[in-house]
Amino acid sequence: MKFLLKLFGQALPETSAPRAKERLKLALTYDRNGLEQGMVEQLRGELSRVMAKHLAIKAEEIQIDIDHSAELDKLIASVPLRSARRPRGAAAVSSAGAKTTAGAKKAAKRR
Amino acid sequence: MAGRVITVTSGKGGVGKTTFSANVSAALAELGKKTVAVDTDVGLRNLDIIMGLENRIVYDLVDVVEGRCRLQKSLIRDKRVATLHLLPAAQTRDKSAVSPDAMEKICAELRQMFDFTIIDSPAGIERGFQNAVIGADEVIIITTPHVSAIRDADRVIGLVEAADKQHIRLVINRLQPALVRRGDMLDIPDMLDILAVEPLGIIPEDETIVISSNRGELAALTNTSPAGQAYKNIARRLLGEEVPFLPLETSRGWLQWLTRLFKSN
């Protein structure tokens, strides 16, 4: 029956074992390192307060991931930096919006 | 030559430690090895009833620890296999009655008396577990293909490694090949990947186990059921023999090939 559904292009409900494996890997990474999943939010807040003293950042943009793909588990914090500079070149054209194609070509040449 | 003390533990309760301990002890004994199975689940003893020896208990582990009898006197010799013995736990006390030190001394004595001492650990990671592990030369971790059992097994593996036990091996119990084929039960490679411990055996779900325990019989002795066969194979592996794992149809095989064929269109 499931096989026929597949033939007719119906999506099969996702089986549960892969999800179990994902959840286990994540749970074990936290367990093994004495981390709590809820602690990540706290970490984000504290990191952003420290970094905000030196950089222009937005707390909610900080992404914290646990990478357990390699042999060593890693906690990776990704912090997008807000650019304080004026945008240049093609970016300037698109952000300014209404520019002629000629103007756009000139801008591209200059780069 | 000194024997081997092997502790069977899991963290999670109900995954098959006692049944495993009973059956593998019996299989080893049947292969001619002088074997004793030790119940360390003081207060919740079950090794005796699984082995069908519950009406032969006179003295128990706590009697030995508290000096009421000599170790030799507490051992029950199985009438089915002459080389199989049981050291039962006490039922009316709890795990505080035995200390790791006392267990270590008992293990040292048993190591001299038996080729194999199989210690059935209680569930948990508290005193009972500590008592069970302290005297071990080798540790067998039992798990089932469930998220809870695997999580607990991982924790216990960490604790056992921290106690400097080098020989740690995994047994996956109660596998249901049909569920694995359907993608609704963790597969063997998945579990080995997650736990990263050498596999000793894989035992399929088998209803003859409950029938055996109802009768106080041991599958490894009485029948050729898949589980019985798996226990016997594990005993042989413990003796250094290379025994291939039972063929459990956990992959779709032809069905996989066919689905792949359709997916690519």
Interface residues (C-beta under 8 A of the other chain):
Chain A: F3 K6 L7 T15 S16 A17 P18 A20 K21 R23 L24 K25 A27 L28 D31 R32
Chain B: V147 I150 R151 D154 R155 G158 V180 R182 G183 D184 M185 L186 D187 D190 I194 T259 F262
